[in-house]
Amino acid sequence: MNNIVLRLENVKKLQAKRWENEDHWDELNDLLIKELDEILLIEPENTPALINIGAIYSDMGENEKALEYLKTALKLGSKDKNLYINLAIVMVYMEKHQEEYHEYLEESEDKTEDPLTFKAYFDPQSH
């Protein structure tokens, strides 16, 4: 199995652990970003890594940065369901027009989830 795929699987496992270890939230986010940055240095067009780093930046409230990574994955042609959902989440947090994020949600409906990616956290009460 490809080393990058293994690293992405580990990122996904570590990402899930953030929710169980909220006292280490910042450290885990830093670790995840460092690992995803390294993957992107090796494979700059790795869409799962782009989608995941976008989700983490969204979770950290850095929506401009998140949007940049997610739009790159979109330009590269990713058809991953989590990409479209994450784009919609970031746009809601950035208080974009409803049509903009509804379009991404509609597009996500007929897509499938890449097992190497994850969704950004969404709290409808936070805004």
Secondary structure as UniProt FT lines:
FT   HELIX           3..18
FT   TURN            19..20
FT   HELIX           22..24
FT   HELIX           25..42
FT   TURN            44..45
FT   HELIX           47..59
FT   TURN            60..61
FT   HELIX           63..75
FT   TURN            76..77
FT   HELIX           81..93
FT   TURN            94..95
FT   HELIX           98..108
FT   TURN            109..110
FT   TURN            115..116
FT   HELIX           124..126
//
